[in-house]
Amino acid sequence: MAEDDAKEEAPVKAGAGKKMILIIIAGLLLLGGGGGAAWYFMGGTEEKPAEHDEHAKAESGHEEPGPVMELEPFLLNLADREELRFLKVSIKLELDRAEEKTDYQNKIPAIRDALLVLLSSKESQLLRTVNGKRRVREEIMTRVNGVMSKGKVANVYFTDFIIQ
């Protein structure tokens, strides 16, 4: 009887080992397939055509973004007639070339003056809307570009915008 028990246990152990190997192989295939699918859908190593890159550069107007210069925050009165309103705004200006090739540092007082006059002439109703902010952003770019003689502002960013 002891011999019968030993014979029955041996085939059970061999079958369990095969099942374990099959489960491990299936798990590895599943993980590999999931990783491959993620790699494929995330872009993989696919190189984008050069035509697309040239088109993107042409749309942006310049090849690489220039330095972003931060102005001191502005705190000013708005032109509202019915109530006294304040605007606190932090502005960053992206230049079209390296700072050394512009006269930005020499023009900071003139830039701040132009922006103070511009912003204090606005009413809070205009500044509260997205379109109003876009319009003011364009006006800021025009005013600053009018002040600077070397280099231009490529973009204007509001990093803080509070009306009270």
N, CA, C and O of each residue as an XYZ file, in Angstrom:
656
protein
N       0.800     -1.183      0.000
C       0.000      0.000      0.000
C       0.845      1.249      0.000
O       0.468      2.243     -0.620
N       1.943      1.229      0.656
C       2.814      2.387      0.678
C       3.352      2.639     -0.713
O       3.573      3.783     -1.107
N       3.564      1.550     -1.465
C       4.064      1.718     -2.819
C       3.008      2.345     -3.699
O       3.360      3.145     -4.566
N       1.746      2.035     -3.530
C       0.659      2.606     -4.329
C       0.536      4.104     -4.074
O       0.314      4.876     -5.007
N       0.678      4.516     -2.831
C       0.588      5.942     -2.494
C       1.725      6.722     -3.153
O       1.504      7.836     -3.629
N       2.923      6.169     -3.191
C       4.076      6.841     -3.793
C       3.877      6.990     -5.291
O       4.237      8.022     -5.859
N       3.313      5.984     -5.941
C       3.065      6.059     -7.375
C       2.008      7.108     -7.707
O       2.120      7.802     -8.717
N       0.997      7.227     -6.876
C      -0.068      8.196     -7.136
C       0.435      9.629     -6.929
O      -0.003     10.526     -7.650
N       1.329      9.873     -5.981
C       1.810     11.217     -5.690
C       2.741     11.723     -6.785
O       2.731     12.925     -7.050
N       3.512     10.917     -7.411
C       4.472     11.334     -8.427
C       3.775     11.967     -9.632
O       4.186     13.051    -10.045
N       2.752     11.357    -10.214
C       2.104     11.992    -11.367
C       1.405     13.300    -10.980
O       1.318     14.202    -11.814
N       0.920     13.431     -9.788
C       0.251     14.653     -9.358
C       1.262     15.784     -9.314
O       0.950     16.891     -9.750
N       2.465     15.545     -8.803
C       3.490     16.578     -8.722
C       3.944     16.995    -10.113
O       4.160     18.184    -10.346
N       4.094     16.073    -11.029
C       4.535     16.391    -12.383
C       3.474     17.213    -13.097
O       3.828     18.134    -13.832
N       2.221     16.932    -12.920
C       1.126     17.679    -13.547
C       1.021     19.085    -12.993
O       0.709     20.020    -13.731
N       1.279     19.251    -11.694
C       1.218     20.570    -11.078
C       2.340     21.449    -11.596
O       2.147     22.652    -11.776
N       3.501     20.878    -11.836
C       4.635     21.633    -12.370
C       4.356     22.147    -13.774
O       4.707     23.278    -14.108
N       3.719     21.309    -14.602
C       3.385     21.724    -15.970
C       2.360     22.852    -15.954
O       2.445     23.797    -16.739
N       1.391     22.740    -15.047
C       0.386     23.801    -14.942
C       1.044     25.112    -14.527
O       0.702     26.172    -15.053
N       1.969     25.049    -13.603
C       2.653     26.251    -13.106
C       3.449     26.907    -14.232
O       3.440     28.129    -14.379
N       4.137     26.086    -15.023
C       4.920     26.615    -16.142
C       4.001     27.275    -17.166
O       4.313     28.350    -17.678
N       2.853     26.625    -17.470
C       1.897     27.204    -18.408
C       1.335     28.529    -17.888
O       1.160     29.476    -18.655
N       1.056     28.594    -16.600
C       0.533     29.831    -16.013
C       1.584     30.942    -16.092
O       1.251     32.085    -16.406
N       2.832     30.619    -15.814
C       3.922     31.603    -15.886
C       4.100     32.093    -17.319
O       4.236     33.295    -17.548
N       4.102     31.185    -18.276
C       4.261     31.562    -19.690
C       3.093     32.438    -20.135
O       3.296     33.443    -20.816
N       1.867     32.061    -19.750
C       0.693     32.862    -20.123
C       0.788     34.262    -19.500
O       0.460     35.254    -20.151
N       1.230     34.342    -18.252
C       1.388     35.642    -17.597
C       2.427     36.504    -18.284
O       2.214     37.701    -18.474
N       3.564     35.900    -18.663
C       4.607     36.654    -19.365
C       4.124     37.139    -20.726
O       4.406     38.270    -21.122
N       3.395     36.280    -21.443
C       2.850     36.690    -22.733
C       1.850     37.833    -22.572
O       1.834     38.770    -23.371
N       1.030     37.751    -21.552
C       0.048     38.804    -21.283
C       0.740     40.113    -20.937
O       0.362     41.169    -21.445
N       1.743     40.054    -20.085
C       2.490     41.267    -19.727
C       3.238     41.834    -20.934
O       3.240     43.043    -21.165
N       3.864     40.957    -21.689
C       4.580     41.407    -22.884
C       3.640     42.030    -23.906
O       3.962     43.052    -24.512
N       2.493     41.423    -24.093
C       1.500     41.974    -25.029
C       0.970     43.315    -24.548
O       0.798     44.236    -25.345
N       0.712     43.431    -23.255
C       0.245     44.709    -22.697
C       1.301     45.794    -22.818
O       0.998     46.937    -23.159
N       2.536     45.428    -22.538
C       3.639     46.403    -22.673
C       3.840     46.814    -24.116
O       4.064     47.990    -24.402
N       3.762     45.863    -25.023
C       3.902     46.169    -26.451
C       2.771     47.057    -26.944
O       2.998     47.982    -27.724
N       1.564     46.781    -26.493
C       0.425     47.609    -26.892
C       0.586     49.027    -26.345
O       0.318     49.999    -27.052
N       1.018     49.150    -25.096
C       1.240     50.473    -24.513
C       2.321     51.224    -25.276
O       2.167     52.413    -25.557
N       3.393     50.556    -25.609
C       4.482     51.170    -26.375
C       3.966     51.630    -27.741
O       4.282     52.733    -28.186
N       3.189     50.802    -28.391
C       2.661     51.130    -29.712
C       1.729     52.339    -29.654
O       1.848     53.253    -30.470
N       0.804     52.347    -28.696
C      -0.171     53.427    -28.617
C       0.408     54.715    -28.034
O      -0.154     55.788    -28.252
N       1.503     54.634    -27.308
C       2.147     55.830    -26.757
C       3.118     56.456    -27.750
O       3.708     57.495    -27.452
N       3.293     55.875    -28.881
C       4.133     56.489    -29.899
C       5.335     55.660    -30.262
O       5.805     55.743    -31.397
N       5.845     54.879    -29.368
C       7.003     54.044    -29.665
C       8.189     54.880    -30.101
O       8.386     55.985    -29.597
N       8.972     54.373    -31.023
C      10.135     55.094    -31.529
C       9.868     55.648    -32.911
O      10.796     55.963    -33.656
N       8.606     55.765    -33.247
C       8.240     56.261    -34.562
C       8.725     57.698    -34.734
O       8.404     58.573    -33.930
N       9.498     57.928    -35.788
C       9.998     59.266    -36.056
C       8.972     60.015    -36.882
O       8.382     59.469    -37.814
N       8.768     61.280    -36.524
C       7.813     62.100    -37.256
C       8.487     62.627    -38.509
O       9.690     62.889    -38.505
N       7.731     62.783    -39.569
C       8.329     63.270    -40.804
C       8.856     64.693    -40.645
O       8.316     65.483    -39.871
N       9.913     65.009    -41.382
C      10.535     66.320    -41.303
C       9.596     67.406    -41.802
O       9.700     68.550    -41.359
N       8.686     67.083    -42.709
C       7.745     68.071    -43.228
C       6.897     68.644    -42.106
O       6.642     69.848    -42.079
N       6.457     67.803    -41.183
C       5.629     68.253    -40.070
C       6.402     69.223    -39.180
O       5.851     70.234    -38.742
N       7.661     68.927    -38.912
C       8.487     69.799    -38.074
C       8.683     71.156    -38.728
O       8.600     72.185    -38.057
N       8.943     71.169    -40.029
C       9.132     72.431    -40.726
C       7.852     73.242    -40.721
O       7.886     74.464    -40.576
N       6.717     72.562    -40.880
C       5.427     73.248    -40.873
C       5.150     73.861    -39.505
O       4.639     74.977    -39.417
N       5.481     73.146    -38.451
C       5.269     73.665    -37.094
C       6.158     74.871    -36.836
O       5.722     75.831    -36.199
N       7.390     74.841    -37.315
C       8.290     75.980    -37.142
C       7.778     77.195    -37.897
O       7.856     78.320    -37.404
N       7.256     76.965    -39.094
C       6.741     78.077    -39.895
C       5.519     78.700    -39.230
O       5.353     79.919    -39.268
N       4.663     77.883    -38.621
C       3.477     78.402    -37.943
C       3.842     79.227    -36.729
O       3.225     80.264    -36.486
N       4.823     78.796    -35.964
C       5.159     79.488    -34.731
C       5.926     80.769    -34.987
O       5.959     81.639    -34.116
N       6.539     80.918    -36.139
C       7.240     82.132    -36.470
C       8.707     82.106    -36.067
O       9.479     82.930    -36.557
N       9.113     81.215    -35.214
C      10.515     81.084    -34.838
C      10.788     79.644    -34.443
O       9.877     78.892    -34.097
N      12.058     79.276    -34.501
C      12.412     77.876    -34.314
C      12.293     77.418    -32.870
O      11.701     76.373    -32.601
N      12.843     78.181    -31.943
C      12.794     77.786    -30.545
C      12.262     78.952    -29.721
O      12.479     80.111    -30.074
N      11.576     78.655    -28.639
C      11.086     79.755    -27.814
C      12.251     80.534    -27.216
O      13.280     79.969    -26.845
N      12.060     81.833    -27.136
C      13.095     82.688    -26.561
C      13.018     82.680    -25.045
O      12.198     81.973    -24.459
N      13.871     83.466    -24.417
C      13.841     83.525    -22.961
C      12.556     84.190    -22.466
O      12.016     85.086    -23.115
N      12.085     83.745    -21.328
C      10.880     84.316    -20.732
C      11.320     85.215    -19.580
O      11.951     84.766    -18.624
N      10.975     86.486    -19.694
C      11.388     87.490    -18.716
C      10.196     87.860    -17.842
O       9.100     88.115    -18.340
N      10.425     87.885    -16.549
C       9.339     88.184    -15.612
C       9.428     89.631    -15.167
O      10.484     90.105    -14.748
N       8.300     90.329    -15.264
C       8.203     91.696    -14.757
C       7.753     91.641    -13.304
O       7.104     90.683    -12.884
N       8.097     92.670    -12.540
C       7.594     92.781    -11.168
C       6.066     92.823    -11.226
O       5.518     93.368    -12.184
N       5.365     92.274    -10.248
C       3.890     92.297    -10.267
C       3.362     93.740    -10.281
O       3.964     94.650     -9.713
N       2.241     93.908    -10.937
C       1.560     95.209    -10.998
C       0.392     95.188    -10.025
O      -0.348     94.206     -9.967
N       0.219     96.252     -9.265
C      -0.951     96.456     -8.415
C      -1.439     97.854     -8.723
O      -0.745     98.832     -8.443
N      -2.642     97.960     -9.305
C      -3.114     99.257     -9.776
C      -4.616     99.383     -9.678
O      -5.329     98.394     -9.512
N      -5.088    100.614     -9.782
C      -6.523    100.901     -9.809
C      -7.027    100.731    -11.231
O      -6.337    101.074    -12.191
N      -8.231    100.200    -11.358
C      -8.853    100.082    -12.670
C      -9.720    101.314    -12.932
O      -9.934    102.126    -12.031
N     -10.211    101.454    -14.145
C     -10.956    102.640    -14.559
C     -12.458    102.527    -14.292
O     -13.231    103.271    -14.896
N     -12.895    101.638    -13.421
C     -14.317    101.500    -13.102
C     -14.832    102.787    -12.471
O     -14.153    103.385    -11.637
N     -16.028    103.216    -12.865
C     -16.595    104.466    -12.350
C     -17.478    104.244    -11.135
O     -17.504    105.075    -10.228
N     -18.196    103.143    -11.106
C     -19.148    102.925    -10.014
C     -18.484    102.461     -8.721
O     -18.973    102.782     -7.638
N     -17.400    101.725     -8.804
C     -16.702    101.228     -7.615
C     -15.207    101.316     -7.823
O     -14.724    101.328     -8.955
N     -14.478    101.378     -6.719
C     -13.026    101.366     -6.781
C     -12.574     99.908     -6.897
O     -12.808     99.110     -5.990
N     -11.935     99.569     -7.997
C     -11.481     98.205     -8.247
C      -9.977     98.201     -8.429
O      -9.387     99.154     -8.940
N      -9.362     97.088     -7.991
C      -7.916     96.923     -8.100
C      -7.608     95.738     -8.998
O      -8.409     94.812     -9.132
N      -6.444     95.784     -9.603
C      -5.941     94.677    -10.402
C      -4.541     94.348     -9.924
O      -3.677     95.221     -9.841
N      -4.329     93.090     -9.614
C      -2.985     92.598     -9.333
C      -2.677     91.588    -10.423
O      -3.383     90.592    -10.579
N      -1.622     91.851    -11.173
C      -1.292     90.987    -12.300
C       0.217     90.793    -12.359
O       0.987     91.736    -12.173
N       0.625     89.561    -12.618
C       2.028     89.229    -12.864
C       2.131     88.840    -14.330
O       1.341     88.041    -14.834
N       3.108     89.411    -14.999
C       3.246     89.225    -16.441
C       4.645     88.710    -16.751
O       5.640     89.170    -16.190
N       4.691     87.742    -17.663
C       5.967     87.258    -18.191
C       5.962     87.502    -19.688
O       4.957     87.285    -20.366
N       7.099     87.956    -20.192
C       7.240     88.266    -21.608
C       8.241     87.305    -22.239
O       9.367     87.170    -21.762
N       7.827     86.643    -23.307
C       8.742     85.764    -24.039
C       9.357     86.574    -25.177
O       8.650     87.091    -26.042
N      10.669     86.673    -25.160
C      11.376     87.426    -26.189
C      11.625     86.556    -27.412
O      11.631     85.329    -27.315
N      11.831     87.190    -28.563
C      12.049     86.435    -29.791
C      13.495     86.018    -30.010
O      13.796     85.284    -30.951
N      14.392     86.482    -29.145
C      15.814     86.141    -29.249
C      16.442     86.210    -27.868
O      15.783     86.576    -26.895
N      17.692     85.866    -27.787
C      18.399     85.883    -26.505
C      18.376     87.289    -25.911
O      18.419     88.285    -26.633
N      18.307     87.349    -24.595
C      18.189     88.638    -23.897
C      19.360     89.566    -24.224
O      19.181     90.781    -24.309
N      20.540     89.009    -24.407
C      21.725     89.824    -24.693
C      21.595     90.556    -26.025
O      22.226     91.595    -26.224
N      20.787     90.029    -26.933
C      20.624     90.627    -28.259
C      19.452     91.610    -28.305
O      19.074     92.075    -29.380
N      18.880     91.925    -27.148
C      17.767     92.871    -27.076
C      18.143     94.021    -26.155
O      19.173     93.992    -25.481
N      17.293     95.021    -26.141
C      17.492     96.129    -25.203
C      16.471     96.049    -24.069
O      16.093     97.067    -23.490
N      16.033     94.841    -23.762
C      15.000     94.617    -22.745
C      15.380     95.228    -21.396
O      14.592     95.979    -20.822
N      16.564     94.922    -20.883
C      16.956     95.394    -19.550
C      16.950     96.916    -19.466
O      16.564     97.474    -18.439
N      17.367     97.586    -20.517
C      17.389     99.049    -20.515
C      15.995     99.649    -20.618
O      15.785    100.798    -20.227
N      15.048     98.894    -21.135
C      13.703     99.404    -21.391
C      12.682     99.020    -20.316
O      11.505     99.355    -20.451
N      13.095     98.336    -19.268
C      12.140     97.894    -18.247
C      11.330     99.053    -17.671
O      10.111     98.919    -17.563
N      11.932    100.185    -17.294
C      11.107    101.285    -16.778
C      10.076    101.774    -17.802
O       8.931    102.039    -17.436
N      10.455    101.894    -19.049
C       9.519    102.345    -20.087
C       8.427    101.302    -20.323
O       7.270    101.654    -20.550
N       8.792    100.023    -20.271
C       7.806     98.941    -20.447
C       6.799     98.974    -19.305
O       5.593     98.899    -19.540
N       7.282     99.085    -18.072
C       6.379     99.136    -16.913
C       5.451    100.341    -16.999
O       4.261    100.229    -16.706
N       5.987    101.494    -17.400
C       5.170    102.695    -17.528
C       4.073    102.492    -18.571
O       2.912    102.818    -18.324
N       4.434    101.959    -19.725
C       3.449    101.728    -20.784
C       2.364    100.758    -20.325
O       1.190    100.940    -20.647
N       2.751     99.737    -19.580
C       1.767     98.752    -19.113
C       0.893     99.305    -17.997
O      -0.294     98.983    -17.931
N       1.455    100.132    -17.118
C       0.650    100.761    -16.071
C      -0.422    101.660    -16.678
O      -1.577    101.627    -16.254
N      -0.045    102.455    -17.661
C      -1.014    103.340    -18.322
C      -2.078    102.503    -19.034
O      -3.268    102.805    -18.940
N      -1.667    101.474    -19.731
C      -2.606    100.616    -20.453
C      -3.576     99.922    -19.502
O      -4.790    100.002    -19.684
N      -3.044     99.244    -18.492
C      -3.893     98.451    -17.597
C      -4.812     99.320    -16.740
O      -5.951     98.934    -16.478
N      -4.341    100.474    -16.304
C      -5.186    101.328    -15.462
C      -6.297    101.996    -16.261
O      -7.211    102.572    -15.671
N      -6.243    101.934    -17.584
C      -7.315    102.494    -18.406
C      -8.434    101.479    -18.660
O      -9.438    101.826    -19.283
N      -8.286    100.254    -18.200
C      -9.258     99.189    -18.448
C     -10.266     99.090    -17.312
O      -9.960     99.402    -16.161
N     -11.480     98.646    -17.657
C     -12.517     98.407    -16.662
C     -12.564     96.922    -16.322
O     -12.195     96.067    -17.127
N     -13.025     96.642    -15.111
C     -13.025     95.254    -14.633
C     -13.920     94.351    -15.470
O     -13.628     93.164    -15.612
N     -15.003     94.885    -16.027
C     -15.896     94.054    -16.853
C     -15.157     93.474    -18.043
O     -15.355     92.309    -18.385
N     -14.316     94.263    -18.675
C     -13.549     93.791    -19.822
C     -12.531     92.736    -19.400
O     -12.366     91.722    -20.079
N     -11.860     92.969    -18.292
C     -10.780     92.083    -17.857
C     -11.277     90.755    -17.302
O     -10.500     89.807    -17.187
N     -12.536     90.674    -16.963
C     -13.072     89.428    -16.400
C     -13.346     88.373    -17.461
O     -13.426     87.187    -17.139
N     -13.488     88.768    -18.693
C     -13.802     87.804    -19.758
C     -12.523     87.277    -20.386
O     -11.480     87.929    -20.343
N     -12.614     86.101    -20.962
C     -11.472     85.499    -21.640
C     -11.081     86.342    -22.848
O      -9.898     86.592    -23.080
N     -12.074     86.780    -23.614
C     -11.780     87.605    -24.787
C     -11.142     88.928    -24.379
O     -10.264     89.436    -25.076
N     -11.575     89.483    -23.261
C     -10.978     90.720    -22.768
C      -9.512     90.520    -22.405
O      -8.669     91.364    -22.708
N      -9.218     89.413    -21.762
C      -7.816     89.108    -21.415
C      -6.984     88.912    -22.675
O      -5.841     89.364    -22.740
N      -7.544     88.248    -23.670
C      -6.817     88.052    -24.933
C      -6.528     89.395    -25.599
O      -5.430     89.623    -26.107
N      -7.521     90.276    -25.591
C      -7.337     91.582    -26.210
C      -6.263     92.384    -25.472
O      -5.422     93.027    -26.100
N      -6.295     92.344    -24.143
C      -5.289     93.049    -23.353
C      -3.907     92.440    -23.596
O      -2.918     93.170    -23.661
N      -3.827     91.141    -23.728
C      -2.548     90.478    -24.015
C      -1.970     90.990    -25.345
O      -0.775     91.267    -25.443
N      -2.823     91.110    -26.352
C      -2.378     91.628    -27.649
C      -1.944     93.092    -27.535
O      -0.950     93.496    -28.138
N      -2.690     93.884    -26.761
C      -2.328     95.286    -26.571
C      -0.996     95.413    -25.833
O      -0.189     96.287    -26.148
N      -0.771     94.546    -24.861
C       0.504     94.555    -24.130
C       1.643     94.262    -25.097
O       2.669     94.942    -25.078
N       1.465     93.249    -25.942
C       2.507     92.891    -26.890
C       2.798     94.070    -27.828
O       3.959     94.366    -28.112
N       1.747     94.738    -28.306
C       1.919     95.886    -29.207
C       2.651     97.022    -28.505
O       3.566     97.620    -29.073
N       2.250     97.320    -27.267
C       2.889     98.420    -26.535
C       4.356     98.126    -26.243
O       5.213     98.988    -26.440
N       4.647     96.924    -25.777
C       6.029     96.575    -25.437
C       6.891     96.554    -26.692
O       8.026     97.032    -26.669
N       6.373     96.011    -27.778
C       7.134     95.995    -29.029
C       7.374     97.410    -29.543
O       8.383     97.663    -30.202
N       6.458     98.338    -29.249
C       6.649     99.733    -29.623
C       7.755    100.397    -28.810
O       8.422    101.308    -29.300
N       7.953     99.949    -27.576
C       8.987    100.515    -26.706
C      10.362     99.955    -27.057
O      11.350    100.688    -27.051
N      10.430     98.678    -27.359
C      11.723     98.032    -27.613
C      12.197     98.327    -29.030
O      11.407     98.279    -29.974
N      13.482     98.631    -29.182
C      14.031     98.877    -30.512
C      14.831     97.674    -31.021
O      14.920     97.466    -32.232
N      15.406     96.892    -30.131
C      16.131     95.666    -30.507
C      15.370     94.481    -29.933
O      15.206     94.370    -28.718
N      14.917     93.620    -30.786
C      14.172     92.458    -30.328
C      12.703     92.783    -30.157
O      12.310     93.947    -30.073
N      11.912     91.750    -30.109
C      10.463     91.892    -29.962
C       9.949     90.868    -28.960
O      10.641     89.913    -28.607
N       8.727     91.090    -28.515
C       8.055     90.149    -27.625
C       7.269     89.178    -28.492
O       6.459     89.590    -29.322
N       7.512     87.890    -28.295
C       6.827     86.858    -29.068
C       5.518     86.439    -28.410
O       4.546     86.151    -29.108
N       5.474     86.399    -27.072
C       4.277     85.992    -26.330
C       4.206     86.739    -25.016
O       5.221     87.175    -24.473
N       2.982     86.878    -24.513
C       2.736     87.483    -23.205
C       1.986     86.452    -22.382
O       1.014     85.860    -22.851
N       2.441     86.237    -21.151
C       1.811     85.272    -20.258
C       1.370     85.963    -18.978
O       2.143     86.706    -18.372
N       0.122     85.720    -18.560
C      -0.356     86.174    -17.263
C      -0.138     85.020    -16.287
O      -0.675     83.932    -16.492
N       0.624     85.236    -15.255
C       0.861     84.175    -14.266
C       0.073     84.416    -12.995
O      -0.037     83.523    -12.154
N      -0.470     85.595    -12.846
C      -1.298     85.942    -11.691
C      -2.243     87.028    -12.165
O      -1.795     88.004    -12.767
N      -3.533     86.891    -11.913
C      -4.497     87.868    -12.421
C      -5.649     87.938    -11.434
O      -6.515     87.063    -11.416
N      -5.658     88.979    -10.616
C      -6.674     89.096     -9.568
C      -7.319     90.471     -9.676
O      -6.636     91.495     -9.691
N      -8.655     90.476     -9.750
C      -9.427     91.720     -9.730
C     -10.186     91.735     -8.420
O     -10.830     90.756     -8.044
N     -10.098     92.878     -7.722
C     -10.805     92.973     -6.446
C     -11.541     94.283     -6.377
O     -12.205     94.566     -5.379
